[in-house]
Amino acid sequence: MIKKFKYYILCFLSITMFVSCDERENFDEDLDPVLNIVTELSGNGTKATVNNLQSTINLVLPPRTDVTNVELEIEAPDGVQIDPPSGTVLDLSQRQEISAIYGNSTRNYQLITRVLPSKIGFLGAAESYDELIANADDDIVAAAQWVNETYPEDFEYINASEVTYDELEEFNVVVFYYDQVGSSELPTVFTEGNSKSAFIQYVVEGGKMLLGGMATSFAETIGRDKSGLQTIQGNGEGFDSPDTWTIDGGVNFANSKLNHPIYSFNPGLIEFDENGFIPVIDAGYREDHNNLWDASPLLAAGHQLGQFGEFERLYNGVVLAVWGGVADECCPGIIEFRPKSPYSGTIIAIGIGGIEWNMNDGRTNEYRDNIEGMYKNSIDYLSTL
């Protein structure tokens, strides 16, 4: 037995020495020691997506960019020559070629450029914007007026009964806010026919939407929100309250989201209280039309920290806010639905009832600026995607 064992060891050592002495057949001394690749490219400060396997560079520029006058900043490994060189100003209205050269090896990239559309749409059931302002719910009216006043050059009203996907391709971001008393259901003009099919394709193809109030359920209507958890809804007449209501973007989260663009995209728009919460409505009358998700089925029985992470894992929906003071991650109130196949677009849904656009008792909400700030941050953030 011992002799056999020694024999095996000798055989193993002999084979090892033979292999180690043998020259590697897959070693090529003529290969360049540096990869001739583009590691990063930006146009007018906007970073592109570089695919070295396919030799393509996709550059998506902000709305209203003069595509005929774009300065390129290009990075590559040391020793790699780039043609045209970094700092060159090009006309990108036509596809351009970028070359990465090292020694005798050249890699050519196709630079594909597009400019994002500039239109900011507001979706409604009325035939025209004027009709919406004259007849819609007061909160819908206030939201539509704010979007129009905030983006006067880019605003365009969208009639849900007539919209087509071809028309939606011209919009960078579509805002949809809905509210009513007595029902949380969206009218059929949004949930059936042209509107539904057009927006399914719009978000599948990369379209961006900001949903508010009862319109948050539109994410489920078009198939993006498949959680089935948006079950906490209110549609009553409302009531008086002496309290200031707040929302929490991370104080009581397992993982805070207070650095998310909805709070930080335009610095200084959001004000916090001494607890780190965001006040959204002051003392007085409020409708309290919640449109929240119940996260309790996601983990063990009851509510606990970690539910928001599980929601994100399952649905690629990042929970951005709950009611202020809620400590158990029970009920998402603002969610960013990030791209998830087959949907390549992004949706932000704002469903917390305290985020109310118009005060029914005629007062000016002391914290209206926080509501406007979150909506503006959301629109401006989405417009860059």
N, C-alpha and C positions, 0 to 999 in steps of 0.2 A: 504493500500500500504506500509505504514511504518512498520507495523507488519510483512508483508511478507519479507521485506528487512532484518529486524533484524533476522528473522528465517533463511534466507539463510546464513547470516554471522555466526550464531551459528553452523549451519551444517558444514560449511567450516572449522571453527576452530576445531570442534570435529574430523573431518576426518584428518586434518593436525596433530593434537596431536596423534591420533591413529597410523598414518603411521610413525611419527617420533619416537614413542616409540617402534614400532615393529622392531625386529632384521632384518638386511639386509640378505636376503637369499643367495646373490651371494658373500658374504664375506667369504674368506677361510683363517683362521689364520695359516694354514700349508704352504701357499705359500711362497717361498723364497723371501726375500725383494730385492734381486739383480738378474738381468738377467744374466744367464750364456751364454754370447755371446762373440764373437771376434769382437772388434770394429775396429781394423786395423791390417793389415799384410803386410809386405814388404819382398822381397827377394833380397838380395844384393843391397838394397836401392831402388828397384823398387816397387812401391805401387800396391797392388792387389785390386781386386774388391770383396768385401765381401757381400754375400747375406744371411742374417740371416733367411729369410723365407724358402729358399730352402736348407739351410745349405751347401752352396758351396762357395768356394774361388777360383777365377780365377786369376792366376798370369801369366802375359805376360812379358817375359824377353827380353832384347835387343839382337840383333844379336851377334852370336859368344859366348854367355854365356855358361860356362861349367855347364850344368844342373845337373851334378853329385855332385856338390860342391857349394851349395847355402845356405847362412846364412839367417835364418828367424828372423825377428824382429816382435813380436806379442804384441798387446795391448788388454787389456780387463778391465772391471770394477774392482774396488778394491774388493779383496776377491775372485775373480774368478781365479782358477788354470788352467793353460794351459799346455797341454801335446801333443807334446814335448814342453818344455819351450822356451821362447824367447831367442835367441842367439844360438840355435841349428843349426848345419850345416847338411843338408840332401842331399841325392841323390833324385832329383825330376824327374828322367827319368821315374819313375812309379808314379801313383797316390798315394798320401799320405793322411793320416787322421789326422786332428787336433781336439783335444777334449777340450771343455770348461767345467770346473767342478765347481759347487758350492753346497756344502752340499751333498745331496744324488742325485742331478740332474746332468746329463751329456748330453751335446749336441755335437754330432760328425759332423765335417765338412769334405767334400771331397775337398782336395786341388788339383786343376787341373792346370797343368803348361804347357805352350808352349813357345818356343823360336822363335822370329821373324826371318824370312829369312833375309839373308844379301845382296842379289843381288840388285843392282841398275840398272835398265834397261833403254835403250834409244831406242825408237820406231822409225822406219823409213820405207820408201817404198822400199829401195834397198834390194837385196838378202843378202848382207853381209855388215859388217862395212867398210871394205876396199872399196867396191863399193860406199857406201854412201859418204865417204871422197873424192873419185875421181870425183863424178858426181853431188852431191847435191848442192843446193843453198849455197852460201858462209856463210850465217848466220846459217843455219842448221849444216854445217860442223864445224864452230867455236863452236857452242853449244855442239855438240857431242864430239868434242875433249876435251873440258873443263870437261865434265862429266867423260870421260875416264881417264883424267889425275888427276882429283880430287879424284876419287874412284877407283884406279887401281886394288885393290884386289876384288872388288865387281861388277865392271862394266861388263855388258853383253848386246850385241846388240840384238834387237828383230826385226825380219822380219815380217812386218804387214801381208803379204800374207800367212804366214805359222803358225802364232801364234795360240795357243789353250789355253783354260782356265787352263788345267792341267799344262802347262808350266808356266803360269802366277802365279800360286800358289807359285812358288819358288822365286818370286820377292817381296822385301819389298816396293820399290817405283819404279814407271815407269815414266820416263821423256819423254815428247813428245813435241818437238819444230818444228814448220813448218813455212816456209816463201817462197814467190815467188813473181814475178812481173806479173801484169796483171789480177790476179784473187785472191779473198780471199777464194775461195772454196777449201776444202780438196779433194785430189784425192779419187776416189772410193775405192781404196784398204783400206782406213781407214773407209769409211762410209758405206760399204756394206760387206756382207759375214762374214768370220771367224773373222776378226779383230773386227768388231762392236759387234758381239755376245759374243766373248770371253771377251771383256772389259766390256760389260754390266754385265756379271756374276762376273767378277773380282771386280768391284766397289760395286755391290750388296753384295758380300760376305766379304767386308771390305778392298778391295785393295785401295792403295793410288796412286794418280797421280799428277805430276806437269806438267801443260800445259803452253806452251809459244808461243807468236806470233799468227799466224793463227790457231794453234792447240788448242787455247782456245775454239773454236767452237765445239771441240770434246765432251765437257761436255754436249752440247745440242744433239749431235749425239747419245750418249749412253743414253739419256733420263734423265740425272741428272739435267741439267739446263732447267727448263720448263718455264722460264720467257718470252722467245721470244723477249728479249730486246737488244740482241747483234746486233745492226743495224748500228753502227758507224765503218766502215771498210775502210782501205786504202791499195792500192796495186800498187802505181805508181812507176816511175823510181827513184824519189827522187830529191833533190835539195841542194844547198849550203845555209848555214845559219851562221851568225856571233854569234848566241846566244847559251848560255848554257841552256839546257832544264832540268827541274826538275820534280819530282813527290812529292805529298803531302800525307803523311800517317795519317793526323789528325789535322793539324794546323787549317784548315777551316772546320772541321767536327763538327757536333753536338756532337759526341762522338769520341774522338781521338782513333786511333788504333796503335799509335806509340809504345805501349808496346807489340804488337803482336810478336810472335816468328819470323816472316819473317824479322823483323828488329833487334830482340834482342836475338835470340836463341844462337848464338855465339857472345858474346860481342865484340865490337870493329870493326866488319866487315863493318859497315855502317857509312859513314861520312855525316854530315848535313851542310847546308849552314847557313848564318846568320839569315835567315828567318825560319829556322826549316824544310826546304824542303831538298830533297835528289837529288843532281845532278846526271844525268844518261848519258848525252851526251854533249860533248863540241863543240866549234865552228868548222864548217866544213860541209862536205856532210853528209846527212842522208836520209834514205828512207821514214821514217815517216809512217810505216805500222801499223796504229792503229787497234785495235780490242777491241772496247769499248761497254759498255752497256748504253743505253739511259734510265735514270730513270724517265723521265718526266711524263709518264702515271700513276705513282704510287700514286700521291696525286692530289692536285688541278692543274689547268692548269699552265704550266711553271715549272721552277725549284725552289726548296726551300729546306732548311734544314729539315731533317726528312725523306727524300726519302731513304737514306741508311738504316735507321732503318726499314722502311716499306719493303724494299727488303729482309732484314734479316728475318722479321716476316713471309713473304709470302713464301720464298724459302730456308730459313736457309742458306743463302749466306751472309757472312760477307764481306762488302766492306773494302778493306785494303788500296787502293790508288786511287788517281785521278791525273791529271796533276797539277803541282805546280801552285798556283795562282787562281785556280778555287774555288770560294767561295759559290757556291749554290748547292753542291752535285748533279751536273747534270749527270756525266758520269763515272760510275765505270770503273776503268782500271785494278785493281787487286782484285780478289774475292776468298775467301775461301768458297767452298761449303762443309759445314759440313754434317754429316750423316742425311739423311732424308728418311724415309721409302719409298720404300724398299731398298734404298741404305745405307749400313752401312759403306762404305768407305768415304774417304775425298779427295777432289780435290782442289788444288790451281791453279788458272788460271791467268797468267800474260800477259795482252794484250796491255799495253801502248807502243805506237810506238817508243818512245825514248829509250826503253830498247832493244837496237840493239847489236847483238853479234859481227858483223864485220863491219869495216869502209871501205866503197867502194873506198875512195880516198887514202887508204893505210896508213893513220895516225894511231897512237895509241890513243884511246879514253882515255882522262885524268881520266874519271870516270868509267872505266871498272871494277874497284874493287867493286864499289857499285852494279853493275849488278851481278857480281860473288857472292858478299856477300848475296844478296837477294835470289839467286838460292840455294846457299849452306845452308843458314838458313832454307829455305823451305824444302829441301831434308832431312836435319838432323832432323827437327821438325816432318815431316811426318813419318820418319823412327821410331819414338818413339810411334806412335799411334797404 
